[in-house]
Amino acid sequence: MGHRKHLGTWVTVGNVIPPLPHDAADLAELYRHPVADGRTYVRANMISSLDGAATAAGRSGGLGGDGDRRLFQALRTQADVVLVGAATVRAEGYGTPGHPALAIVTRGTVDRTERLYPDGGAEPIVYSGAGSSVDLRDVLADLYDRGLRRVLAEGGPGVLGALLRDGLVDELCLTTAPMVVGGAGKRIVSGPDLPVDRWRRALVCGDSDGYLYTRWLR
Ligand SMILES: NC(=O)c1ccc[n+]([C@@H]2O[C@H](COP(=O)([O-])OP(=O)(O)OC[C@H]3O[C@@H](n4cnc5c(N)ncnc54)[C@H](OP(=O)(O)O)[C@@H]3O)[C@@H](O)[C@H]2O)c1
């Protein structure tokens, strides 16, 4: 680790950001999914490019790297249920083989022909508004009643925007990919303006591929 004189003050350069742990137990400890009294605890996990895009070539997977995939899996092992929007399921192909449970929100229907849960995992819980929006508070209350209390919201931007609008997100795990992608990709949150809200930074890690892993609390 080196030091460099910069504008009259000594700053540390080099490996100043703690590495994302490689050891699965250490990673699990660092990212333990909290529980809340009498309600679900909702953790969102999203990835963004340096220029704020939630996708590269239409999919979040285009932004991912090894560390991000490790973290993605580690967060799933900590959760009781993954909550996701039907558009993400259609774009990415989706499943949670074995664990955790999978919950999908849709205003219509979902079916296997749309690349939904193609890997033989458990049947998802589908919350359908039959043509209109479902109240995400009701969704979370139902998950809670089913004993699924640690909720991992994996997006996409539409669902995350709706959860945030209703004040239902406790935590955001945000990976920043060392990529600039331009284009018209969505940001990680879409929908109407939200009240400006300052979050608390809880964790910053990095890896040798240049990814940044941050954890933010409401
Ligand atoms: N960067 C990341 O971390 C990340 C994470 C996830 C996804 N993505 C990307 O984001 C894109 C998809 O995002 P998106 O914003 O278009 O879609 P999305 O948030 O995944 O899903 C939106 C859909 O969810 C359903 N929905 C949302 N709120 C609802 C409610 N209150 N009641 C009932 N249904 C509701 C609707 O499904 P119906 O259309 O069926 O009615 C709606 O069209 C994909 O390109 C995906 O790759 C990125």
The ligand as a Tripos MOL2 file, in Angstrom:
@<TRIPOS>MOLECULE
LIG
   48    52     1     0     0
SMALL
NO_CHARGES

@<TRIPOS>ATOM
      1 N1        -29.8040   -4.3010  -12.4060 N.am      1 LIG1
      2 C1        -30.4800   -5.1350  -11.6660 C.2       1 LIG1
      3 O1        -30.0770   -5.4220  -10.5320 O.2       1 LIG1
      4 C2        -31.7560   -5.7290  -12.2000 C.ar      1 LIG1
      5 C3        -32.5290   -6.5230  -11.3620 C.ar      1 LIG1
      6 C4        -33.6900   -7.0830  -11.8810 C.ar      1 LIG1
      7 C5        -34.0590   -6.8320  -13.1830 C.ar      1 LIG1
      8 N2        -33.2820   -6.0650  -13.9700 N.ar      1 LIG1
      9 C6        -33.7010   -5.7870  -15.3590 C.3       1 LIG1
     10 O2        -34.8390   -4.9590  -15.3030 O.3       1 LIG1
     11 C7        -35.6520   -5.2020  -16.4460 C.3       1 LIG1
     12 C8        -37.0810   -5.4550  -15.9850 C.3       1 LIG1
     13 O3        -37.4460   -4.4420  -15.1090 O.3       1 LIG1
     14 P1        -38.8940   -3.7730  -15.1630 P.3       1 LIG1
     15 O4        -38.8560   -2.5840  -14.3030 O.co2     1 LIG1
     16 O5        -39.3280   -3.6340  -16.5760 O.co2     1 LIG1
     17 O6        -39.8040   -4.8890  -14.5680 O.3       1 LIG1
     18 P2        -39.9880   -5.5940  -13.1450 P.3       1 LIG1
     19 O7        -39.9150   -4.5980  -12.0430 O.co2     1 LIG1
     20 O8        -39.1800   -6.8220  -13.0700 O.co2     1 LIG1
     21 O9        -41.4520   -6.1060  -13.3300 O.3       1 LIG1
     22 C9        -42.4840   -5.2170  -13.6180 C.3       1 LIG1
     23 C10       -43.6890   -6.0570  -13.7330 C.3       1 LIG1
     24 O10       -43.9900   -6.5830  -12.4600 O.3       1 LIG1
     25 C11       -45.3850   -6.6290  -12.3110 C.3       1 LIG1
     26 N3        -45.7330   -5.7100  -11.2370 N.ar      1 LIG1
     27 C12       -44.9750   -4.7220  -10.7070 C.ar      1 LIG1
     28 N4        -45.6190   -4.1340   -9.6900 N.ar      1 LIG1
     29 C13       -46.7990   -4.7790   -9.5800 C.ar      1 LIG1
     30 C14       -47.9080   -4.6510   -8.7280 C.ar      1 LIG1
     31 N5        -47.9480   -3.7180   -7.7450 N.pl3     1 LIG1
     32 N6        -48.9610   -5.4710   -8.8990 N.ar      1 LIG1
     33 C15       -48.9450   -6.4200   -9.8590 C.ar      1 LIG1
     34 N7        -47.9200   -6.5790  -10.7130 N.ar      1 LIG1
     35 C16       -46.8690   -5.7730  -10.5570 C.ar      1 LIG1
     36 C17       -45.9710   -6.2630  -13.6500 C.3       1 LIG1
     37 O11       -45.9880   -7.4830  -14.3590 O.3       1 LIG1
     38 P3        -46.9430   -7.7890  -15.6250 P.3       1 LIG1
     39 O12       -46.2890   -7.0970  -16.7700 O.co2     1 LIG1
     40 O13       -46.9320   -9.2750  -15.7760 O.co2     1 LIG1
     41 O14       -48.2710   -7.2520  -15.2860 O.co2     1 LIG1
     42 C18       -44.9170   -5.3260  -14.2000 C.3       1 LIG1
     43 O15       -44.9640   -5.2050  -15.5930 O.3       1 LIG1
     44 C19       -35.0750   -6.3930  -17.1590 C.3       1 LIG1
     45 O16       -34.3470   -5.9120  -18.2680 O.3       1 LIG1
     46 C20       -34.1370   -7.0060  -16.1440 C.3       1 LIG1
     47 O17       -33.0620   -7.6360  -16.7620 O.3       1 LIG1
     48 C21       -32.1540   -5.4920  -13.5020 C.ar      1 LIG1
@<TRIPOS>BOND
     1     1     2 1
     2     2     3 2
     3     2     4 1
     4     4     5 ar
     5     4    48 ar
     6     5     6 ar
     7     6     7 ar
     8     7     8 ar
     9     8     9 1
    10     8    48 ar
    11     9    10 1
    12     9    46 1
    13    10    11 1
    14    11    12 1
    15    11    44 1
    16    12    13 1
    17    13    14 1
    18    14    15 2
    19    14    16 1
    20    14    17 1
    21    17    18 1
    22    18    19 2
    23    18    20 1
    24    18    21 1
    25    21    22 1
    26    22    23 1
    27    23    24 1
    28    23    42 1
    29    24    25 1
    30    25    26 1
    31    25    36 1
    32    26    27 ar
    33    26    35 ar
    34    27    28 ar
    35    28    29 ar
    36    29    30 ar
    37    29    35 ar
    38    30    31 1
    39    30    32 ar
    40    32    33 ar
    41    33    34 ar
    42    34    35 ar
    43    36    37 1
    44    36    42 1
    45    37    38 1
    46    38    39 2
    47    38    40 1
    48    38    41 1
    49    42    43 1
    50    44    45 1
    51    44    46 1
    52    46    47 1
@<TRIPOS>SUBSTRUCTURE
     1 LIG1         1 GROUP 0 **** ****
